[in-house]
Amino acid sequence: TVRVMLYSSIPHTVLFLELTLKAQSPCALSQPHVIHWNDNQAIIQGFKYKEGELIVPQSGKYHVYLQITFRKPESYNCSEGDLFIPLRPEVRVWQDSYPEYVPLMSASDYLSCKEIFEKSIYTAGMYDLEKNSKLQVWYGADKELAVQTDEQKIFFGAFLV
């Protein structure tokens, strides 16, 4: 389960959305590197979720955050000579003023090829977003790496400041 907390500047209003990853192996991917969530709750308090996109309900300044945890499976084989596996998760945005997906924020780290372990990456920032902007989480790693799916290890959200 992934919880996305969405706060509003309207007094006494908290926008909350709870999503789960689709059951695909090793990660919920359809387009190259786009994470898709279950969409059984498509509209919550004005926010919409559709086909991997979180749709912003109103223009304003938003705090956007992402944590994703990668795990190198025991069966993963690095290419000869490789010491590290690059990890580059990011949130991409599509807006009417620039109608194609562009990176909004990203992070970068590495997993060791010699050890089996997890690596959590967190990134956040403040962004001016237009009404109907679409946010997507991009995986940013080799698709054979596992993404941890419990709610303490992967989450994505935004709140209006």
N, C-alpha and C positions, 0 to 999 in steps of 0.2 A: 504494500500500500504506500502510495506517495501522497503526502498532504501538501496542498498548495494553499497558503494563507494569503488572502487578498483583502487588504484593509482599504476602507474608503474614507475620504475627508468629510463625508456626511456624518454629523454627530450620532453616536450610538449605533453605527452600522459597521459590522464586521462581515466581510465577504469571505466565505470559506468554500474550498473545493477539495474533495478527496478523490484522487485518481489511483488506479493500479496499473502496473505494466502489463501489456498483453503477453500472454504465454507463448513466447517464441524463443528459440534457442539460437545463440546464447543471449541475445538481447532483443528487445522489441524494435526491430528495424524493418522498414519497408523501402523507402528511398534510401540511397546510400547514406548511412550515418545519422538518420533522423530517428529519434526515439519517439515512439507512439505509446500513448497511455490508453487505458480503457476509457471509453466515452459514454458510459452508462449514465453519467450526470452531465449532460451537455450544456445546460445553462444554469448558473448559480448567481443570483443577485446581479444580473446584468453582464457578468463575464460569460463568455462562450468558449467551448472547447470543441474543435472539429479536426479530425484527421491529423493529429500531431500539433495543432496550432492552438495556442491560448490567445483569444481575441480581446483586446483592451476595450473597455466599455466607454471611456471618455478620455479626452485629451488632458494631459497634465504631466507632472514630474513623478516618476515612479522609482522606487527602490526595487531592483530586480536582483535575485540571488539564485545560485545553483550550487548544489553539492552532488557529486557523483563519485561512487566508489568502484574502482576496477579491481579485479582479481585475476591473476595469471593462473590458469588451470595447470595441473600437473602434466597434462598431455600436450601443452603448448610447446612448440619447437621454434626457437629463434633461428634466424638465418645465420649461417656461418660467419663469424667475425663480429656479429652484433653483440654489444654489451648491454644495451638498454632498449626498451620498447617505448616510443614516444606516446604520450597521452595529451590530447588537446581538445577537451570538451569546450563547447561554446553555446551561447544563446544567439540565435540569429533573428533579425526583425525584418518584416515587410511592412512598408507604409505607403499610403496613397501618394505622398510627395516623392517617393523613390521606389517605384513598384517592382522591386526584386529583392530577394533575401540577401542581406548583408550582415556581417558579424556585428553584434551589439556589444558583447563582452566575451572574453575567452580566458582560459588558464592553460598552463603548460607544466608538465612534469614527466617523469620517466619511471618505468618499472625495470628492475634488474632482470636480465635474462637468466641469471644464475640461481635465483631464489624464487620460491613460490610464496607470494604474499599479496596483501591488499594495499591499495593506495587510494586515499580519499583526496579529492581536489575540490576546493571551495572558491567561488568567485562571486562578487557582488558589485553593484554600482548604482548611481543615480542617473536616470535618463529621461529626457523629454520624449514622450510618446504621443502620437496622434490617436484620436478615436479610430477604432477598427484596425489598429496596428496588430500584426500577427507575430507571435513569438514562438520559436521552435527551439528545442534542445537538440544539439548535434553531438553525437557520440565522440568523435574525434580520436579514435584509436582503432587498432586492428580489430575486425569484427569477431575474431576468434577469442578475444579476451572476454571474460564474463563481467557483467555489470551486476553488482549486488542489488537486490530488489527490496530489502527491508527498509522501512520508513526512516530508520535512524541513519542509513547509509546513502540514501539518494532522495533528494528533494529539490523542488524548483518552485519559485513563487515570486510575487510582486505585491507591493502595496503603494497606494497613492499617497504622496507626501503632502 
